[in-house]
Amino acid sequence: MSLSSHLTELKKKHDHLSMEVEHAQRSPSTDGLEIAGMKKQKLKLKEEIERLSSATETA
Protein backbone atom coordinates (compact mmCIF):
# COMPACT_ATOMS: atom_id res chain seq x y z
CA MET A 1 0.00 0.00 0.00
CA SER A 2 1.39 3.36 -0.96
CA LEU A 3 1.68 6.16 1.56
CA SER A 4 -0.95 8.28 -0.16
CA SER A 5 -3.50 5.45 -0.17
CA HIS A 6 -2.70 4.75 3.49
CA LEU A 7 -3.32 8.42 4.31
CA THR A 8 -6.61 8.28 2.41
CA GLU A 9 -7.73 5.26 4.42
CA LEU A 10 -6.76 6.93 7.70
CA LYS A 11 -8.75 10.03 6.72
CA LYS A 12 -11.78 7.87 5.89
CA LYS A 13 -11.54 6.15 9.28
CA HIS A 14 -11.21 9.53 11.00
CA ASP A 15 -14.28 10.90 9.21
CA HIS A 16 -16.30 7.78 10.00
CA LEU A 17 -15.32 7.93 13.65
CA SER A 18 -16.22 11.61 13.73
CA MET A 19 -19.73 10.77 12.53
CA GLU A 20 -20.00 7.99 15.13
CA VAL A 21 -18.99 10.39 17.91
CA GLU A 22 -21.57 12.95 16.79
CA HIS A 23 -24.27 10.28 16.68
CA ALA A 24 -23.29 8.93 20.09
CA GLN A 25 -23.35 12.41 21.63
CA ARG A 26 -26.92 12.89 20.42
CA SER A 27 -28.01 9.57 21.89
CA PRO A 28 -28.82 9.83 25.60
CA SER A 29 -28.18 6.12 26.15
CA THR A 30 -24.53 6.28 25.08
CA ASP A 31 -22.01 5.97 27.90
CA GLY A 32 -19.67 8.93 28.38
CA LEU A 33 -16.68 6.59 28.64
CA GLU A 34 -17.54 5.08 25.28
CA ILE A 35 -17.62 8.54 23.71
CA ALA A 36 -14.31 9.41 25.37
CA GLY A 37 -12.77 6.25 23.96
CA MET A 38 -13.97 7.09 20.46
CA LYS A 39 -12.59 10.63 20.79
CA LYS A 40 -9.24 9.19 21.89
CA GLN A 41 -9.16 6.91 18.84
CA LYS A 42 -10.07 9.86 16.64
CA LEU A 43 -7.22 11.92 18.10
CA LYS A 44 -4.73 9.08 17.52
CA LEU A 45 -5.84 8.85 13.89
CA LYS A 46 -5.48 12.61 13.46
CA GLU A 47 -1.98 12.55 14.95
CA GLU A 48 -0.98 9.67 12.65
CA ILE A 49 -2.37 11.53 9.62
CA GLU A 50 -0.43 14.67 10.56
CA ARG A 51 2.76 12.68 11.19
CA LEU A 52 2.57 10.90 7.83
CA SER A 53 1.59 14.09 6.03
CA SER A 54 4.58 15.95 7.40
CA ALA A 55 6.83 12.99 6.52
CA THR A 56 5.70 13.13 2.89
CA GLU A 57 6.28 16.89 2.73
CA THR A 58 9.87 16.60 3.97
CA ALA A 59 10.69 13.61 1.76
N, CA, C and O atoms as a GROMACS GRO file, in nm:
protein
  236
    1MET      N    1   0.085  -0.118   0.000
    1MET     CA    2   0.000   0.000   0.000
    1MET      C    3   0.089   0.124   0.000
    1MET      O    4   0.182   0.135   0.080
    2SER      N    5   0.059   0.214  -0.089
    2SER     CA    6   0.139   0.336  -0.096
    2SER      C    7   0.102   0.429   0.020
    2SER      O    8  -0.002   0.415   0.082
    3LEU      N    9   0.190   0.523   0.045
    3LEU     CA   10   0.168   0.616   0.156
    3LEU      C   11   0.044   0.701   0.134
    3LEU      O   12  -0.032   0.727   0.227
    4SER      N   13   0.022   0.744   0.011
    4SER     CA   14  -0.095   0.828  -0.016
    4SER      C   15  -0.225   0.750   0.003
    4SER      O   16  -0.323   0.805   0.054
    5SER      N   17  -0.228   0.624  -0.037
    5SER     CA   18  -0.350   0.545  -0.017
    5SER      C   19  -0.370   0.514   0.132
    5SER      O   20  -0.484   0.506   0.179
    6HIS      N   21  -0.260   0.497   0.205
    6HIS     CA   22  -0.270   0.475   0.349
    6HIS      C   23  -0.326   0.601   0.417
    6HIS      O   24  -0.411   0.591   0.506
    7LEU      N   25  -0.279   0.717   0.376
    7LEU     CA   26  -0.332   0.842   0.431
    7LEU      C   27  -0.481   0.857   0.400
    7LEU      O   28  -0.558   0.900   0.485
    8THR      N   29  -0.520   0.820   0.280
    8THR     CA   30  -0.661   0.828   0.241
    8THR      C   31  -0.746   0.739   0.330
    8THR      O   32  -0.853   0.780   0.374
    9GLU      N   33  -0.699   0.618   0.355
    9GLU     CA   34  -0.773   0.526   0.442
    9GLU      C   35  -0.783   0.579   0.585
    9GLU      O   36  -0.888   0.569   0.649
   10LEU      N   37  -0.673   0.636   0.635
   10LEU     CA   38  -0.676   0.693   0.770
   10LEU      C   39  -0.776   0.808   0.778
   10LEU      O   40  -0.847   0.821   0.877
   11LYS      N   41  -0.780   0.891   0.675
   11LYS     CA   42  -0.874   1.003   0.672
   11LYS      C   43  -1.018   0.953   0.669
   11LYS      O   44  -1.106   1.011   0.733
   12LYS      N   45  -1.044   0.845   0.594
   12LYS     CA   46  -1.178   0.788   0.589
   12LYS      C   47  -1.218   0.736   0.727
   12LYS      O   48  -1.331   0.757   0.771
   13LYS      N   49  -1.126   0.667   0.794
   13LYS     CA   50  -1.154   0.615   0.928
   13LYS      C   51  -1.182   0.729   1.025
   13LYS      O   52  -1.272   0.720   1.109
   14HIS      N   53  -1.103   0.837   1.013
   14HIS     CA   54  -1.121   0.953   1.100
   14HIS      C   55  -1.259   1.015   1.078
   14HIS      O   56  -1.328   1.048   1.174
   15ASP      N   57  -1.298   1.032   0.953
   15ASP     CA   58  -1.428   1.090   0.921
   15ASP      C   59  -1.542   1.002   0.972
   15ASP      O   60  -1.641   1.052   1.027
   16HIS      N   61  -1.528   0.871   0.954
   16HIS     CA   62  -1.630   0.778   1.000
   16HIS      C   63  -1.643   0.784   1.152
   16HIS      O   64  -1.754   0.786   1.206
   17LEU      N   65  -1.531   0.786   1.219
   17LEU     CA   66  -1.532   0.793   1.365
   17LEU      C   67  -1.591   0.924   1.412
   17LEU      O   68  -1.660   0.928   1.515
   18SER      N   69  -1.565   1.031   1.340
   18SER     CA   70  -1.622   1.161   1.374
   18SER      C   71  -1.775   1.156   1.368
   18SER      O   72  -1.843   1.210   1.455
   19MET      N   73  -1.828   1.091   1.265
   19MET     CA   74  -1.973   1.077   1.254
   19MET      C   75  -2.029   0.991   1.366
   19MET      O   76  -2.136   1.019   1.419
   20GLU      N   77  -1.956   0.885   1.403
   20GLU     CA   78  -2.000   0.799   1.513
   20GLU      C   79  -2.003   0.876   1.645
   20GLU      O   80  -2.096   0.859   1.725
   21VAL      N   81  -1.903   0.959   1.668
   21VAL     CA   82  -1.899   1.039   1.791
   21VAL      C   83  -2.018   1.134   1.795
   21VAL      O   84  -2.086   1.146   1.898
   22GLU      N   85  -2.044   1.202   1.684
   22GLU     CA   86  -2.157   1.295   1.679
   22GLU      C   87  -2.288   1.222   1.707
   22GLU      O   88  -2.372   1.271   1.783
   23HIS      N   89  -2.305   1.106   1.647
   23HIS     CA   90  -2.427   1.028   1.668
   23HIS      C   91  -2.438   0.985   1.814
   23HIS      O   92  -2.546   0.993   1.874
   24ALA      N   93  -2.329   0.940   1.870
   24ALA     CA   94  -2.329   0.893   2.010
   24ALA      C   95  -2.360   1.007   2.106
   24ALA      O   96  -2.428   0.988   2.206
   25GLN      N   97  -2.310   1.126   2.075
   25GLN     CA   98  -2.335   1.241   2.163
   25GLN      C   99  -2.481   1.282   2.161
   25GLN      O  100  -2.532   1.338   2.258
   26ARG      N  101  -2.549   1.256   2.051
   26ARG     CA  102  -2.692   1.289   2.042
   26ARG      C  103  -2.780   1.184   2.108
   26ARG      O  104  -2.897   1.209   2.138
   27SER      N  105  -2.724   1.066   2.130
   27SER     CA  106  -2.800   0.957   2.189
   27SER      C  107  -2.784   0.958   2.342
   27SER      O  108  -2.673   0.943   2.392
   28PRO      N  109  -2.893   0.975   2.414
   28PRO     CA  110  -2.882   0.983   2.560
   28PRO      C  111  -2.838   0.852   2.625
   28PRO      O  112  -2.790   0.853   2.738
   29SER      N  113  -2.853   0.741   2.555
   29SER     CA  114  -2.818   0.612   2.615
   29SER      C  115  -2.670   0.577   2.601
   29SER      O  116  -2.625   0.477   2.656
   30THR      N  117  -2.594   0.658   2.529
   30THR     CA  118  -2.452   0.628   2.508
   30THR      C  119  -2.371   0.668   2.631
   30THR      O  120  -2.385   0.778   2.684
   31ASP      N  121  -2.286   0.577   2.673
   31ASP     CA  122  -2.201   0.597   2.790
   31ASP      C  123  -2.093   0.702   2.759
   31ASP      O  124  -2.034   0.702   2.651
   32GLY      N  125  -2.068   0.789   2.854
   32GLY     CA  126  -1.967   0.893   2.838
   32GLY      C  127  -1.828   0.836   2.818
   32GLY      O  128  -1.748   0.893   2.744
   33LEU      N  129  -1.799   0.723   2.882
   33LEU     CA  130  -1.668   0.659   2.864
   33LEU      C  131  -1.651   0.605   2.723
   33LEU      O  132  -1.541   0.608   2.668
   34GLU      N  133  -1.759   0.557   2.665
   34GLU     CA  134  -1.754   0.508   2.528
   34GLU      C  135  -1.722   0.622   2.432
   34GLU      O  136  -1.642   0.608   2.340
   35ILE      N  137  -1.787   0.736   2.454
   35ILE     CA  138  -1.762   0.854   2.371
   35ILE      C  139  -1.618   0.900   2.388
   35ILE      O  140  -1.551   0.934   2.290
   36ALA      N  141  -1.570   0.901   2.511
   36ALA     CA  142  -1.431   0.941   2.538
   36ALA      C  143  -1.333   0.849   2.466
   36ALA      O  144  -1.231   0.895   2.413
   37GLY      N  145  -1.363   0.720   2.466
   37GLY     CA  146  -1.277   0.625   2.396
   37GLY      C  147  -1.274   0.650   2.246
   37GLY      O  148  -1.168   0.642   2.183
   38MET      N  149  -1.391   0.680   2.189
   38MET     CA  150  -1.397   0.710   2.046
   38MET      C  151  -1.320   0.837   2.014
   38MET      O  152  -1.251   0.844   1.912
   39LYS      N  153  -1.332   0.937   2.101
   39LYS     CA  154  -1.259   1.063   2.079
   39LYS      C  155  -1.108   1.040   2.086
   39LYS      O  156  -1.032   1.102   2.012
   40LYS      N  157  -1.066   0.951   2.176
   40LYS     CA  158  -0.924   0.919   2.189
   40LYS      C  159  -0.873   0.851   2.061
   40LYS      O  160  -0.765   0.882   2.012
   41GLN      N  161  -0.952   0.758   2.009
   41GLN     CA  162  -0.916   0.691   1.884
   41GLN      C  163  -0.906   0.792   1.770
   41GLN      O  164  -0.814   0.788   1.689
   42LYS      N  165  -1.002   0.883   1.767
   42LYS     CA  166  -1.007   0.986   1.664
   42LYS      C  167  -0.882   1.074   1.670
   42LYS      O  168  -0.824   1.109   1.567
   43LEU      N  169  -0.841   1.110   1.792
   43LEU     CA  170  -0.722   1.192   1.810
   43LEU      C  171  -0.597   1.117   1.764
   43LEU      O  172  -0.509   1.176   1.701
   44LYS      N  173  -0.588   0.989   1.796
   44LYS     CA  174  -0.473   0.908   1.752
   44LYS      C  175  -0.466   0.902   1.600
   44LYS      O  176  -0.357   0.911   1.542
   45LEU      N  177  -0.581   0.886   1.536
   45LEU     CA  178  -0.584   0.885   1.389
   45LEU      C  179  -0.537   1.019   1.334
   45LEU      O  180  -0.459   1.024   1.239
   46LYS      N  181  -0.586   1.127   1.393
   46LYS     CA  182  -0.548   1.261   1.346
   46LYS      C  183  -0.398   1.283   1.361
   46LYS      O  184  -0.333   1.337   1.271
   47GLU      N  185  -0.342   1.240   1.474
   47GLU     CA  186  -0.198   1.255   1.495
   47GLU      C  187  -0.119   1.173   1.395
   47GLU      O  188  -0.016   1.219   1.345
   48GLU      N  189  -0.165   1.052   1.364
   48GLU     CA  190  -0.098   0.967   1.265
   48GLU      C  191  -0.106   1.030   1.126
   48GLU      O  192  -0.008   1.028   1.051
   49ILE      N  193  -0.221   1.085   1.092
   49ILE     CA  194  -0.237   1.152   0.962
   49ILE      C  195  -0.140   1.269   0.952
   49ILE      O  196  -0.073   1.286   0.850
   50GLU      N  197  -0.133   1.350   1.057
   50GLU     CA  198  -0.043   1.467   1.056
   50GLU      C  199   0.104   1.423   1.048
   50GLU      O  200   0.183   1.486   0.978
   51ARG      N  201   0.138   1.316   1.120
   51ARG     CA  202   0.276   1.268   1.119
   51ARG      C  203   0.315   1.219   0.979
   51ARG      O  204   0.423   1.250   0.929
   52LEU      N  205   0.227   1.142   0.918
   52LEU     CA  206   0.257   1.090   0.783
   52LEU      C  207   0.254   1.202   0.679
   52LEU      O  208   0.332   1.201   0.584
   53SER      N  209   0.165   1.297   0.697
   53SER     CA  210   0.159   1.409   0.602
   53SER      C  211   0.286   1.492   0.608
   53SER      O  212   0.338   1.532   0.504
   54SER      N  213   0.336   1.518   0.728
   54SER     CA  214   0.458   1.595   0.740
   54SER      C  215   0.579   1.515   0.689
   54SER      O  216   0.675   1.573   0.639
   55ALA      N  217   0.574   1.384   0.702
   55ALA     CA  218   0.683   1.299   0.652
   55ALA      C  219   0.687   1.303   0.499
   55ALA      O  220   0.796   1.300   0.440
   56THR      N  221   0.572   1.309   0.435
   56THR     CA  222   0.570   1.313   0.289
   56THR      C  223   0.613   1.450   0.237
   56THR      O  224   0.669   1.460   0.128
   57GLU      N  225   0.588   1.554   0.315
   57GLU     CA  226   0.628   1.689   0.273
   57GLU      C  227   0.780   1.707   0.282
   57GLU      O  228   0.839   1.777   0.200
   58THR      N  229   0.843   1.643   0.381
   58THR     CA  230   0.987   1.660   0.397
   58THR      C  231   1.066   1.563   0.311
   58THR      O  232   1.186   1.581   0.292
   59ALA      N  233   1.000   1.461   0.258
   59ALA     CA  234   1.069   1.361   0.176
   59ALA      C  235   1.089   1.408   0.034
   59ALA      O  236   1.145   1.336  -0.048
   0.00000   0.00000   0.00000
